[in-house]
Amino acid sequence: MDLSKKSVENVEYMIEKIKDKLNVLNMGAIKPSHFDEEMYEELRDIYELIMKKDNFSINEMQAIVEELGSLKKA
């Protein structure tokens, strides 16, 4: 997967991988359709951070969810 290119498919891929890694229970809370390509770089930064770590504290999880929320389309 070439994440250097902005695309809907890459957004979908990253969101699904983020959800898997964070074990998101409410799958409807985070959907690829909530994000657009304007925030692609920020989303990719979050994706890369999440993929590097094995465990997350409660505070880290909360911060990630808040950051993802700030990237959602209005």
mmCIF file of the N, C-alpha and C atoms, coordinates in Angstrom:
data_MODEL
# 
_entry.id   MODEL 
# 
loop_
_atom_site.group_PDB 
_atom_site.id 
_atom_site.type_symbol 
_atom_site.label_atom_id 
_atom_site.label_alt_id 
_atom_site.label_comp_id 
_atom_site.label_asym_id 
_atom_site.label_entity_id 
_atom_site.label_seq_id 
_atom_site.pdbx_PDB_ins_code 
_atom_site.Cartn_x 
_atom_site.Cartn_y 
_atom_site.Cartn_z 
_atom_site.occupancy 
_atom_site.B_iso_or_equiv 
_atom_site.pdbx_formal_charge 
_atom_site.auth_seq_id 
_atom_site.auth_comp_id 
_atom_site.auth_asym_id 
_atom_site.auth_atom_id 
_atom_site.pdbx_PDB_model_num 
ATOM 1   N N  . MET A 1 1  ? 0.860   -1.177 0.000  1.00 0.00 ? 1  MET A N  1 
ATOM 2   C CA . MET A 1 1  ? 0.000   0.000  0.000  1.00 0.00 ? 1  MET A CA 1 
ATOM 3   C C  . MET A 1 1  ? 0.903   1.235  0.000  1.00 0.00 ? 1  MET A C  1 
ATOM 4   N N  . ASP A 1 2  ? 0.735   2.098  -0.981 1.00 0.00 ? 2  ASP A N  1 
ATOM 5   C CA . ASP A 1 2  ? 1.524   3.330  -1.082 1.00 0.00 ? 2  ASP A CA 1 
ATOM 6   C C  . ASP A 1 2  ? 0.737   4.469  -0.440 1.00 0.00 ? 2  ASP A C  1 
ATOM 7   N N  . LEU A 1 3  ? 1.042   4.747  0.811  1.00 0.00 ? 3  LEU A N  1 
ATOM 8   C CA . LEU A 1 3  ? 0.301   5.771  1.545  1.00 0.00 ? 3  LEU A CA 1 
ATOM 9   C C  . LEU A 1 3  ? 0.807   7.179  1.261  1.00 0.00 ? 3  LEU A C  1 
ATOM 10  N N  . SER A 1 4  ? 1.803   7.302  0.384  1.00 0.00 ? 4  SER A N  1 
ATOM 11  C CA . SER A 1 4  ? 2.293   8.636  0.038  1.00 0.00 ? 4  SER A CA 1 
ATOM 12  C C  . SER A 1 4  ? 1.324   9.354  -0.897 1.00 0.00 ? 4  SER A C  1 
ATOM 13  N N  . LYS A 1 5  ? 0.396   8.621  -1.491 1.00 0.00 ? 5  LYS A N  1 
ATOM 14  C CA . LYS A 1 5  ? -0.586  9.200  -2.414 1.00 0.00 ? 5  LYS A CA 1 
ATOM 15  C C  . LYS A 1 5  ? -1.924  9.393  -1.718 1.00 0.00 ? 5  LYS A C  1 
ATOM 16  N N  . LYS A 1 6  ? -2.466  10.587 -1.850 1.00 0.00 ? 6  LYS A N  1 
ATOM 17  C CA . LYS A 1 6  ? -3.790  10.869 -1.278 1.00 0.00 ? 6  LYS A CA 1 
ATOM 18  C C  . LYS A 1 6  ? -4.844  10.172 -2.121 1.00 0.00 ? 6  LYS A C  1 
ATOM 19  N N  . SER A 1 7  ? -5.643  9.346  -1.459 1.00 0.00 ? 7  SER A N  1 
ATOM 20  C CA . SER A 1 7  ? -6.743  8.691  -2.162 1.00 0.00 ? 7  SER A CA 1 
ATOM 21  C C  . SER A 1 7  ? -7.780  8.227  -1.154 1.00 0.00 ? 7  SER A C  1 
ATOM 22  N N  . VAL A 1 8  ? -8.975  8.052  -1.641 1.00 0.00 ? 8  VAL A N  1 
ATOM 23  C CA . VAL A 1 8  ? -10.060 7.542  -0.796 1.00 0.00 ? 8  VAL A CA 1 
ATOM 24  C C  . VAL A 1 8  ? -9.713  6.146  -0.297 1.00 0.00 ? 8  VAL A C  1 
ATOM 25  N N  . GLU A 1 9  ? -9.112  5.336  -1.167 1.00 0.00 ? 9  GLU A N  1 
ATOM 26  C CA . GLU A 1 9  ? -8.749  3.977  -0.782 1.00 0.00 ? 9  GLU A CA 1 
ATOM 27  C C  . GLU A 1 9  ? -7.729  3.980  0.354  1.00 0.00 ? 9  GLU A C  1 
ATOM 28  N N  . ASN A 1 10 ? -6.769  4.891  0.304  1.00 0.00 ? 10 ASN A N  1 
ATOM 29  C CA . ASN A 1 10 ? -5.769  4.963  1.360  1.00 0.00 ? 10 ASN A CA 1 
ATOM 30  C C  . ASN A 1 10 ? -6.382  5.438  2.679  1.00 0.00 ? 10 ASN A C  1 
ATOM 31  N N  . VAL A 1 11 ? -7.323  6.373  2.603  1.00 0.00 ? 11 VAL A N  1 
ATOM 32  C CA . VAL A 1 11 ? -8.018  6.826  3.815  1.00 0.00 ? 11 VAL A CA 1 
ATOM 33  C C  . VAL A 1 11 ? -8.764  5.641  4.425  1.00 0.00 ? 11 VAL A C  1 
ATOM 34  N N  . GLU A 1 12 ? -9.474  4.894  3.592  1.00 0.00 ? 12 GLU A N  1 
ATOM 35  C CA . GLU A 1 12 ? -10.211 3.725  4.078  1.00 0.00 ? 12 GLU A CA 1 
ATOM 36  C C  . GLU A 1 12 ? -9.265  2.711  4.712  1.00 0.00 ? 12 GLU A C  1 
ATOM 37  N N  . TYR A 1 13 ? -8.146  2.459  4.060  1.00 0.00 ? 13 TYR A N  1 
ATOM 38  C CA . TYR A 1 13 ? -7.170  1.498  4.573  1.00 0.00 ? 13 TYR A CA 1 
ATOM 39  C C  . TYR A 1 13 ? -6.657  1.934  5.944  1.00 0.00 ? 13 TYR A C  1 
ATOM 40  N N  . MET A 1 14 ? -6.244  3.191  6.061  1.00 0.00 ? 14 MET A N  1 
ATOM 41  C CA . MET A 1 14 ? -5.682  3.675  7.327  1.00 0.00 ? 14 MET A CA 1 
ATOM 42  C C  . MET A 1 14 ? -6.705  3.637  8.445  1.00 0.00 ? 14 MET A C  1 
ATOM 43  N N  . ILE A 1 15 ? -7.940  4.044  8.162  1.00 0.00 ? 15 ILE A N  1 
ATOM 44  C CA . ILE A 1 15 ? -8.984  4.042  9.190  1.00 0.00 ? 15 ILE A CA 1 
ATOM 45  C C  . ILE A 1 15 ? -9.252  2.613  9.658  1.00 0.00 ? 15 ILE A C  1 
ATOM 46  N N  . GLU A 1 16 ? -9.328  1.677  8.734  1.00 0.00 ? 16 GLU A N  1 
ATOM 47  C CA . GLU A 1 16 ? -9.583  0.287  9.119  1.00 0.00 ? 16 GLU A CA 1 
ATOM 48  C C  . GLU A 1 16 ? -8.430  -0.265 9.959  1.00 0.00 ? 16 GLU A C  1 
ATOM 49  N N  . LYS A 1 17 ? -7.205  0.047  9.599  1.00 0.00 ? 17 LYS A N  1 
ATOM 50  C CA . LYS A 1 17 ? -6.050  -0.418 10.367 1.00 0.00 ? 17 LYS A CA 1 
ATOM 51  C C  . LYS A 1 17 ? -6.010  0.233  11.750 1.00 0.00 ? 17 LYS A C  1 
ATOM 52  N N  . ILE A 1 18 ? -6.355  1.509  11.831 1.00 0.00 ? 18 ILE A N  1 
ATOM 53  C CA . ILE A 1 18 ? -6.419  2.203  13.123 1.00 0.00 ? 18 ILE A CA 1 
ATOM 54  C C  . ILE A 1 18 ? -7.463  1.541  14.014 1.00 0.00 ? 18 ILE A C  1 
ATOM 55  N N  . LYS A 1 19 ? -8.634  1.277  13.452 1.00 0.00 ? 19 LYS A N  1 
ATOM 56  C CA . LYS A 1 19 ? -9.699  0.637  14.223 1.00 0.00 ? 19 LYS A CA 1 
ATOM 57  C C  . LYS A 1 19 ? -9.268  -0.739 14.722 1.00 0.00 ? 19 LYS A C  1 
ATOM 58  N N  . ASP A 1 20 ? -8.607  -1.499 13.868 1.00 0.00 ? 20 ASP A N  1 
ATOM 59  C CA . ASP A 1 20 ? -8.131  -2.827 14.260 1.00 0.00 ? 20 ASP A CA 1 
ATOM 60  C C  . ASP A 1 20 ? -7.105  -2.733 15.385 1.00 0.00 ? 20 ASP A C  1 
ATOM 61  N N  . LYS A 1 21 ? -6.152  -1.852 15.221 1.00 0.00 ? 21 LYS A N  1 
ATOM 62  C CA . LYS A 1 21 ? -5.058  -1.733 16.196 1.00 0.00 ? 21 LYS A CA 1 
ATOM 63  C C  . LYS A 1 21 ? -5.559  -1.242 17.547 1.00 0.00 ? 21 LYS A C  1 
ATOM 64  N N  . LEU A 1 22 ? -6.511  -0.325 17.526 1.00 0.00 ? 22 LEU A N  1 
ATOM 65  C CA . LEU A 1 22 ? -7.027  0.229  18.776 1.00 0.00 ? 22 LEU A CA 1 
ATOM 66  C C  . LEU A 1 22 ? -8.172  -0.587 19.355 1.00 0.00 ? 22 LEU A C  1 
ATOM 67  N N  . ASN A 1 23 ? -8.579  -1.642 18.647 1.00 0.00 ? 23 ASN A N  1 
ATOM 68  C CA . ASN A 1 23 ? -9.704  -2.475 19.086 1.00 0.00 ? 23 ASN A CA 1 
ATOM 69  C C  . ASN A 1 23 ? -10.946 -1.634 19.345 1.00 0.00 ? 23 ASN A C  1 
ATOM 70  N N  . VAL A 1 24 ? -11.297 -0.812 18.382 1.00 0.00 ? 24 VAL A N  1 
ATOM 71  C CA . VAL A 1 24 ? -12.470 0.055  18.513 1.00 0.00 ? 24 VAL A CA 1 
ATOM 72  C C  . VAL A 1 24 ? -13.722 -0.810 18.575 1.00 0.00 ? 24 VAL A C  1 
ATOM 73  N N  . LEU A 1 25 ? -14.470 -0.665 19.656 1.00 0.00 ? 25 LEU A N  1 
ATOM 74  C CA . LEU A 1 25 ? -15.670 -1.470 19.840 1.00 0.00 ? 25 LEU A CA 1 
ATOM 75  C C  . LEU A 1 25 ? -16.851 -0.914 19.060 1.00 0.00 ? 25 LEU A C  1 
ATOM 76  N N  . ASN A 1 26 ? -16.995 0.386  19.034 1.00 0.00 ? 26 ASN A N  1 
ATOM 77  C CA . ASN A 1 26 ? -18.086 1.017  18.305 1.00 0.00 ? 26 ASN A CA 1 
ATOM 78  C C  . ASN A 1 26 ? -17.600 1.345  16.897 1.00 0.00 ? 26 ASN A C  1 
ATOM 79  N N  . MET A 1 27 ? -17.691 0.367  16.003 1.00 0.00 ? 27 MET A N  1 
ATOM 80  C CA . MET A 1 27 ? -17.160 0.518  14.656 1.00 0.00 ? 27 MET A CA 1 
ATOM 81  C C  . MET A 1 27 ? -17.820 1.660  13.880 1.00 0.00 ? 27 MET A C  1 
ATOM 82  N N  . GLY A 1 28 ? -19.053 1.981  14.219 1.00 0.00 ? 28 GLY A N  1 
ATOM 83  C CA . GLY A 1 28 ? -19.741 3.059  13.533 1.00 0.00 ? 28 GLY A CA 1 
ATOM 84  C C  . GLY A 1 28 ? -19.236 4.436  13.920 1.00 0.00 ? 28 GLY A C  1 
ATOM 85  N N  . ALA A 1 29 ? -18.477 4.512  14.996 1.00 0.00 ? 29 ALA A N  1 
ATOM 86  C CA . ALA A 1 29 ? -17.983 5.801  15.473 1.00 0.00 ? 29 ALA A CA 1 
ATOM 87  C C  . ALA A 1 29 ? -16.894 6.357  14.579 1.00 0.00 ? 29 ALA A C  1 
ATOM 88  N N  . ILE A 1 30 ? -16.146 5.487  13.940 1.00 0.00 ? 30 ILE A N  1 
ATOM 89  C CA . ILE A 1 30 ? -15.073 5.909  13.054 1.00 0.00 ? 30 ILE A CA 1 
ATOM 90  C C  . ILE A 1 30 ? -15.298 5.274  11.690 1.00 0.00 ? 30 ILE A C  1 
ATOM 91  N N  . LYS A 1 31 ? -15.630 6.085  10.722 1.00 0.00 ? 31 LYS A N  1 
ATOM 92  C CA . LYS A 1 31 ? -15.873 5.599  9.375  1.00 0.00 ? 31 LYS A CA 1 
ATOM 93  C C  . LYS A 1 31 ? -14.973 6.356  8.404  1.00 0.00 ? 31 LYS A C  1 
ATOM 94  N N  . PRO A 1 32 ? -14.480 5.682  7.384  1.00 0.00 ? 32 PRO A N  1 
ATOM 95  C CA . PRO A 1 32 ? -13.664 6.372  6.389  1.00 0.00 ? 32 PRO A CA 1 
ATOM 96  C C  . PRO A 1 32 ? -14.380 7.556  5.749  1.00 0.00 ? 32 PRO A C  1 
ATOM 97  N N  . SER A 1 33 ? -15.692 7.478  5.640  1.00 0.00 ? 33 SER A N  1 
ATOM 98  C CA . SER A 1 33 ? -16.451 8.572  5.014  1.00 0.00 ? 33 SER A CA 1 
ATOM 99  C C  . SER A 1 33 ? -16.448 9.838  5.856  1.00 0.00 ? 33 SER A C  1 
ATOM 100 N N  . HIS A 1 34 ? -16.020 9.747  7.116  1.00 0.00 ? 34 HIS A N  1 
ATOM 101 C CA . HIS A 1 34 ? -15.951 10.916 7.991  1.00 0.00 ? 34 HIS A CA 1 
ATOM 102 C C  . HIS A 1 34 ? -14.744 11.797 7.677  1.00 0.00 ? 34 HIS A C  1 
ATOM 103 N N  . PHE A 1 35 ? -13.844 11.304 6.843  1.00 0.00 ? 35 PHE A N  1 
ATOM 104 C CA . PHE A 1 35 ? -12.594 12.001 6.584  1.00 0.00 ? 35 PHE A CA 1 
ATOM 105 C C  . PHE A 1 35 ? -12.472 12.320 5.102  1.00 0.00 ? 35 PHE A C  1 
ATOM 106 N N  . ASP A 1 36 ? -11.812 13.433 4.811  1.00 0.00 ? 36 ASP A N  1 
ATOM 107 C CA . ASP A 1 36 ? -11.568 13.752 3.414  1.00 0.00 ? 36 ASP A CA 1 
ATOM 108 C C  . ASP A 1 36 ? -10.071 13.937 3.188  1.00 0.00 ? 36 ASP A C  1 
ATOM 109 N N  . GLU A 1 37 ? -9.704  14.138 1.946  1.00 0.00 ? 37 GLU A N  1 
ATOM 110 C CA . GLU A 1 37 ? -8.296  14.208 1.594  1.00 0.00 ? 37 GLU A CA 1 
ATOM 111 C C  . GLU A 1 37 ? -7.609  15.476 2.098  1.00 0.00 ? 37 GLU A C  1 
ATOM 112 N N  . GLU A 1 38 ? -8.349  16.482 2.513  1.00 0.00 ? 38 GLU A N  1 
ATOM 113 C CA . GLU A 1 38 ? -7.735  17.700 3.034  1.00 0.00 ? 38 GLU A CA 1 
ATOM 114 C C  . GLU A 1 38 ? -6.929  17.408 4.297  1.00 0.00 ? 38 GLU A C  1 
ATOM 115 N N  . MET A 1 39 ? -7.361  16.447 5.063  1.00 0.00 ? 39 MET A N  1 
ATOM 116 C CA . MET A 1 39 ? -6.702  16.101 6.313  1.00 0.00 ? 39 MET A CA 1 
ATOM 117 C C  . MET A 1 39 ? -5.837  14.848 6.168  1.00 0.00 ? 39 MET A C  1 
ATOM 118 N N  . TYR A 1 40 ? -5.486  14.511 4.944  1.00 0.00 ? 40 TYR A N  1 
ATOM 119 C CA . TYR A 1 40 ? -4.772  13.264 4.670  1.00 0.00 ? 40 TYR A CA 1 
ATOM 120 C C  . TYR A 1 40 ? -3.452  13.167 5.425  1.00 0.00 ? 40 TYR A C  1 
ATOM 121 N N  . GLU A 1 41 ? -2.650  14.212 5.368  1.00 0.00 ? 41 GLU A N  1 
ATOM 122 C CA . GLU A 1 41 ? -1.333  14.173 6.014  1.00 0.00 ? 41 GLU A CA 1 
ATOM 123 C C  . GLU A 1 41 ? -1.457  13.980 7.516  1.00 0.00 ? 41 GLU A C  1 
ATOM 124 N N  . GLU A 1 42 ? -2.409  14.658 8.133  1.00 0.00 ? 42 GLU A N  1 
ATOM 125 C CA . GLU A 1 42 ? -2.616  14.522 9.569  1.00 0.00 ? 42 GLU A CA 1 
ATOM 126 C C  . GLU A 1 42 ? -3.072  13.106 9.922  1.00 0.00 ? 42 GLU A C  1 
ATOM 127 N N  . LEU A 1 43 ? -3.971  12.565 9.108  1.00 0.00 ? 43 LEU A N  1 
ATOM 128 C CA . LEU A 1 43 ? -4.446  11.204 9.327  1.00 0.00 ? 43 LEU A CA 1 
ATOM 129 C C  . LEU A 1 43 ? -3.298  10.211 9.177  1.00 0.00 ? 43 LEU A C  1 
ATOM 130 N N  . ARG A 1 44 ? -2.461  10.418 8.185  1.00 0.00 ? 44 ARG A N  1 
ATOM 131 C CA . ARG A 1 44 ? -1.318  9.528  7.977  1.00 0.00 ? 44 ARG A CA 1 
ATOM 132 C C  . ARG A 1 44 ? -0.339  9.602  9.156  1.00 0.00 ? 44 ARG A C  1 
ATOM 133 N N  . ASP A 1 45 ? -0.143  10.786 9.696  1.00 0.00 ? 45 ASP A N  1 
ATOM 134 C CA . ASP A 1 45 ? 0.727   10.931 10.873 1.00 0.00 ? 45 ASP A CA 1 
ATOM 135 C C  . ASP A 1 45 ? 0.181   10.119 12.048 1.00 0.00 ? 45 ASP A C  1 
ATOM 136 N N  . ILE A 1 46 ? -1.115  10.208 12.277 1.00 0.00 ? 46 ILE A N  1 
ATOM 137 C CA . ILE A 1 46 ? -1.742  9.448  13.369 1.00 0.00 ? 46 ILE A CA 1 
ATOM 138 C C  . ILE A 1 46 ? -1.612  7.949  13.094 1.00 0.00 ? 46 ILE A C  1 
ATOM 139 N N  . TYR A 1 47 ? -1.885  7.552  11.868 1.00 0.00 ? 47 TYR A N  1 
ATOM 140 C CA . TYR A 1 47 ? -1.771  6.149  11.471 1.00 0.00 ? 47 TYR A CA 1 
ATOM 141 C C  . TYR A 1 47 ? -0.366  5.627  11.763 1.00 0.00 ? 47 TYR A C  1 
ATOM 142 N N  . GLU A 1 48 ? 0.654   6.369  11.337 1.00 0.00 ? 48 GLU A N  1 
ATOM 143 C CA . GLU A 1 48 ? 2.036   5.926  11.524 1.00 0.00 ? 48 GLU A CA 1 
ATOM 144 C C  . GLU A 1 48 ? 2.391   5.822  13.000 1.00 0.00 ? 48 GLU A C  1 
ATOM 145 N N  . LEU A 1 49 ? 1.937   6.761  13.801 1.00 0.00 ? 49 LEU A N  1 
ATOM 146 C CA . LEU A 1 49 ? 2.181   6.716  15.241 1.00 0.00 ? 49 LEU A CA 1 
ATOM 147 C C  . LEU A 1 49 ? 1.556   5.469  15.853 1.00 0.00 ? 49 LEU A C  1 
ATOM 148 N N  . ILE A 1 50 ? 0.315   5.203  15.500 1.00 0.00 ? 50 ILE A N  1 
ATOM 149 C CA . ILE A 1 50 ? -0.411  4.055  16.053 1.00 0.00 ? 50 ILE A CA 1 
ATOM 150 C C  . ILE A 1 50 ? 0.236   2.741  15.640 1.00 0.00 ? 50 ILE A C  1 
ATOM 151 N N  . MET A 1 51 ? 0.682   2.645  14.401 1.00 0.00 ? 51 MET A N  1 
ATOM 152 C CA . MET A 1 51 ? 1.274   1.399  13.919 1.00 0.00 ? 51 MET A CA 1 
ATOM 153 C C  . MET A 1 51 ? 2.626   1.105  14.582 1.00 0.00 ? 51 MET A C  1 
ATOM 154 N N  . LYS A 1 52 ? 3.301   2.120  15.080 1.00 0.00 ? 52 LYS A N  1 
ATOM 155 C CA . LYS A 1 52 ? 4.613   1.932  15.718 1.00 0.00 ? 52 LYS A CA 1 
ATOM 156 C C  . LYS A 1 52 ? 4.508   1.384  17.138 1.00 0.00 ? 52 LYS A C  1 
ATOM 157 N N  . LYS A 1 53 ? 3.373   1.607  17.792 1.00 0.00 ? 53 LYS A N  1 
ATOM 158 C CA . LYS A 1 53 ? 3.230   1.236  19.200 1.00 0.00 ? 53 LYS A CA 1 
ATOM 159 C C  . LYS A 1 53 ? 2.467   -0.075 19.357 1.00 0.00 ? 53 LYS A C  1 
ATOM 160 N N  . ASP A 1 54 ? 2.793   -0.780 20.423 1.00 0.00 ? 54 ASP A N  1 
ATOM 161 C CA . ASP A 1 54 ? 2.091   -2.022 20.728 1.00 0.00 ? 54 ASP A CA 1 
ATOM 162 C C  . ASP A 1 54 ? 0.960   -1.818 21.726 1.00 0.00 ? 54 ASP A C  1 
ATOM 163 N N  . ASN A 1 55 ? 1.162   -0.901 22.671 1.00 0.00 ? 55 ASN A N  1 
ATOM 164 C CA . ASN A 1 55 ? 0.179   -0.664 23.724 1.00 0.00 ? 55 ASN A CA 1 
ATOM 165 C C  . ASN A 1 55 ? -0.103  0.825  23.852 1.00 0.00 ? 55 ASN A C  1 
ATOM 166 N N  . PHE A 1 56 ? -1.301  1.127  24.339 1.00 0.00 ? 56 PHE A N  1 
ATOM 167 C CA . PHE A 1 56 ? -1.703  2.514  24.520 1.00 0.00 ? 56 PHE A CA 1 
ATOM 168 C C  . PHE A 1 56 ? -2.317  2.682  25.903 1.00 0.00 ? 56 PHE A C  1 
ATOM 169 N N  . SER A 1 57 ? -1.937  3.758  26.567 1.00 0.00 ? 57 SER A N  1 
ATOM 170 C CA . SER A 1 57 ? -2.552  4.059  27.853 1.00 0.00 ? 57 SER A CA 1 
ATOM 171 C C  . SER A 1 57 ? -3.948  4.625  27.598 1.00 0.00 ? 57 SER A C  1 
ATOM 172 N N  . ILE A 1 58 ? -4.737  4.709  28.640 1.00 0.00 ? 58 ILE A N  1 
ATOM 173 C CA . ILE A 1 58 ? -6.076  5.287  28.511 1.00 0.00 ? 58 ILE A CA 1 
ATOM 174 C C  . ILE A 1 58 ? -5.976  6.731  28.034 1.00 0.00 ? 58 ILE A C  1 
ATOM 175 N N  . ASN A 1 59 ? -5.015  7.470  28.565 1.00 0.00 ? 59 ASN A N  1 
ATOM 176 C CA . ASN A 1 59 ? -4.836  8.868  28.154 1.00 0.00 ? 59 ASN A CA 1 
ATOM 177 C C  . ASN A 1 59 ? -4.441  8.974  26.686 1.00 0.00 ? 59 ASN A C  1 
ATOM 178 N N  . GLU A 1 60 ? -3.577  8.057  26.229 1.00 0.00 ? 60 GLU A N  1 
ATOM 179 C CA . GLU A 1 60 ? -3.188  8.062  24.817 1.00 0.00 ? 60 GLU A CA 1 
ATOM 180 C C  . GLU A 1 60 ? -4.384  7.746  23.925 1.00 0.00 ? 60 GLU A C  1 
ATOM 181 N N  . MET A 1 61 ? -5.167  6.766  24.330 1.00 0.00 ? 61 MET A N  1 
ATOM 182 C CA . MET A 1 61 ? -6.361  6.406  23.552 1.00 0.00 ? 61 MET A CA 1 
ATOM 183 C C  . MET A 1 61 ? -7.311  7.588  23.450 1.00 0.00 ? 61 MET A C  1 
ATOM 184 N N  . GLN A 1 62 ? -7.522  8.265  24.562 1.00 0.00 ? 62 GLN A N  1 
ATOM 185 C CA . GLN A 1 62 ? -8.415  9.418  24.570 1.00 0.00 ? 62 GLN A CA 1 
ATOM 186 C C  . GLN A 1 62 ? -7.880  10.511 23.653 1.00 0.00 ? 62 GLN A C  1 
ATOM 187 N N  . ALA A 1 63 ? -6.584  10.765 23.710 1.00 0.00 ? 63 ALA A N  1 
ATOM 188 C CA . ALA A 1 63 ? -5.977  11.792 22.863 1.00 0.00 ? 63 ALA A CA 1 
ATOM 189 C C  . ALA A 1 63 ? -6.099  11.430 21.381 1.00 0.00 ? 63 ALA A C  1 
ATOM 190 N N  . ILE A 1 64 ? -5.909  10.165 21.052 1.00 0.00 ? 64 ILE A N  1 
ATOM 191 C CA . ILE A 1 64 ? -6.032  9.720  19.661 1.00 0.00 ? 64 ILE A CA 1 
ATOM 192 C C  . ILE A 1 64 ? -7.455  9.901  19.162 1.00 0.00 ? 64 ILE A C  1 
ATOM 193 N N  . VAL A 1 65 ? -8.412  9.475  19.967 1.00 0.00 ? 65 VAL A N  1 
ATOM 194 C CA . VAL A 1 65 ? -9.823  9.611  19.583 1.00 0.00 ? 65 VAL A CA 1 
ATOM 195 C C  . VAL A 1 65 ? -10.193 11.085 19.407 1.00 0.00 ? 65 VAL A C  1 
ATOM 196 N N  . GLU A 1 66 ? -9.722  11.934 20.303 1.00 0.00 ? 66 GLU A N  1 
ATOM 197 C CA . GLU A 1 66 ? -9.998  13.363 20.181 1.00 0.00 ? 66 GLU A CA 1 
ATOM 198 C C  . GLU A 1 66 ? -9.365  13.934 18.914 1.00 0.00 ? 66 GLU A C  1 
ATOM 199 N N  . GLU A 1 67 ? -8.148  13.527 18.621 1.00 0.00 ? 67 GLU A N  1 
ATOM 200 C CA . GLU A 1 67 ? -7.474  14.005 17.417 1.00 0.00 ? 67 GLU A CA 1 
ATOM 201 C C  . GLU A 1 67 ? -8.198  13.538 16.161 1.00 0.00 ? 67 GLU A C  1 
ATOM 202 N N  . LEU A 1 68 ? -8.610  12.298 16.144 1.00 0.00 ? 68 LEU A N  1 
ATOM 203 C CA . LEU A 1 68 ? -9.377  11.795 14.989 1.00 0.00 ? 68 LEU A CA 1 
ATOM 204 C C  . LEU A 1 68 ? -10.687 12.572 14.859 1.00 0.00 ? 68 LEU A C  1 
ATOM 205 N N  . GLY A 1 69 ? -11.314 12.875 15.982 1.00 0.00 ? 69 GLY A N  1 
ATOM 206 C CA . GLY A 1 69 ? -12.551 13.656 15.961 1.00 0.00 ? 69 GLY A CA 1 
ATOM 207 C C  . GLY A 1 69 ? -12.334 15.044 15.375 1.00 0.00 ? 69 GLY A C  1 
ATOM 208 N N  . SER A 1 70 ? -11.183 15.632 15.654 1.00 0.00 ? 70 SER A N  1 
ATOM 209 C CA . SER A 1 70 ? -10.912 16.975 15.126 1.00 0.00 ? 70 SER A CA 1 
ATOM 210 C C  . SER A 1 70 ? -10.647 16.952 13.624 1.00 0.00 ? 70 SER A C  1 
ATOM 211 N N  . LEU A 1 71 ? -10.321 15.791 13.081 1.00 0.00 ? 71 LEU A N  1 
ATOM 212 C CA . LEU A 1 71 ? -10.047 15.669 11.640 1.00 0.00 ? 71 LEU A CA 1 
ATOM 213 C C  . LEU A 1 71 ? -11.302 15.365 10.819 1.00 0.00 ? 71 LEU A C  1 
ATOM 214 N N  . LYS A 1 72 ? -12.377 15.021 11.512 1.00 0.00 ? 72 LYS A N  1 
ATOM 215 C CA . LYS A 1 72 ? -13.610 14.682 10.792 1.00 0.00 ? 72 LYS A CA 1 
ATOM 216 C C  . LYS A 1 72 ? -14.145 15.870 10.004 1.00 0.00 ? 72 LYS A C  1 
ATOM 217 N N  . LYS A 1 73 ? -14.815 15.536 8.906  1.00 0.00 ? 73 LYS A N  1 
ATOM 218 C CA . LYS A 1 73 ? -15.489 16.569 8.115  1.00 0.00 ? 73 LYS A CA 1 
ATOM 219 C C  . LYS A 1 73 ? -16.532 17.247 8.967  1.00 0.00 ? 73 LYS A C  1 
ATOM 220 N N  . ALA A 1 74 ? -16.720 18.508 8.692  1.00 0.00 ? 74 ALA A N  1 
ATOM 221 C CA . ALA A 1 74 ? -17.732 19.275 9.444  1.00 0.00 ? 74 ALA A CA 1 
ATOM 222 C C  . ALA A 1 74 ? -19.126 18.921 8.986  1.00 0.00 ? 74 ALA A C  1 
# 
